Structure formats: C-alpha cells, structure tokens
Amino acid sequence: MRTLALTIALIFSVTFSNAQDAENTNHITVTINNIKNNNGHVVLSLHTADTFMKGPGIKSIKSEVVNGEIKVTFENVEAGTYAIMALHDENDNNRMDFSENGMPKESYGMSNNPMNFGPPEYQAAKFELTNEDLELNILF
C-alpha cells in the first residue's frame, strides 16, 4: 500500500513539474517576407552568446519558401537572451556559399536587422525573451 501511495505521489509530482516547465516557456515566431525567390529553403537557428557564430544553435528550423516568404515558430523557449540567424540556402547544400572575394552569394539576416559591414555580431542581434511570446520580422 505504501509503495502504491509513493508511486501515485511520484506520478503527480512529475506531471505537475512538466506542466510547470511548459508554463515557463514561450514561442518565438519569425517572419521573413522579402525573399528573392522560392529556391531551396530558409534555415533559421536560435543562438545564445555561447553558440553565436560558433556552430549550430540551440534550436534550428528549416522552412520551404512560398511566394517569397516564410513564417516559422521556435516553440518552448525559456526566457533569456538570444539571437536568431537566418540563411536562404538557395541550392540546399546546408551551408552559406561565398564568392571569390569572400562576399556571401546567398541572402541572410539576423534578429534586430543590424546593418553590419563584416561578420555578424551577437551584440547587434540579441534580444530578450521574457515570459511572453515574441514575434520578429527578419529582413534579407
């Protein structure tokens, strides 16, 4: 009987702790509506300061382009400071292509739409996610 009571208590505590976790997460919806063509996909990645320009983000989404736009949602994101990077991978080779002079051949953008001349910087792209869902528009 005691084991049964402990099992039931454990099930309730796990259920309520998972519900608590879901309540403390939010969604980030990203729209890009100035994509030059429908070729390939747009790849978006959610980054922290530790992952920005150092590898894959903490979450990634790949979206098909329809009529020059996409709308995607990063789900269940905890409150914190993040940046989003987006790449229009026109040839679906899963990387950014560069011309001989080092300039990107494919369109890209970041949260906050900074106008950088040089590599992207986390400080310019970062944003705060509080305890509310967030909608962002990224420009290419």
Buried (B, 14 or more C-beta within 10 A) or exposed (E): EEEEEEEEEEEEEEEEEEEEEEEEBBBBBBEBEEBEEEEBBBBBBBBBEEBBEEEEBBBEBBBEBEEEBBEBEBEEBEEEEBBBBBBBBBEEEEEBEEEEEEEEEBBBBBBBEEEEEEEBBBEBBBBEBEEEBBEBBBEB
